[in-house]
């Protein structure tokens, strides 16, 4: 009947398929960029946390606030000297904590 070929229809189908593949590639590129962005944000947060820990190290160094992961630091003590028979306790972070108060005003806890 009609002597026309199916080539224009196939060309339209091929064009639709190429457009679908292109959209898929664009979508994958956007997803990849989003993942890279999230990874950079995560790394920035980790870096900021490390900086905060570095700045907050004096507060974290007290035994009450020390992490369990940092407990081994308290175990790392110098060996006994040749004349020592008893290991003395570590020096206090604040000299006034383990001394009797000199006046009633000093009975208050020191401010930190």
Secondary structure, 3 states (H helix, E strand, C coil): CCCCCCHHHHHHHHHHHHHHHHHHHHHHHHHHHHHHHHHHHHHHHHHHHHHHHHHCHHHHCCCCCCCHHHHHHHHCCCCCCCCCCCCCCCCCCCCCCCCCCCCHHHHCCCCC
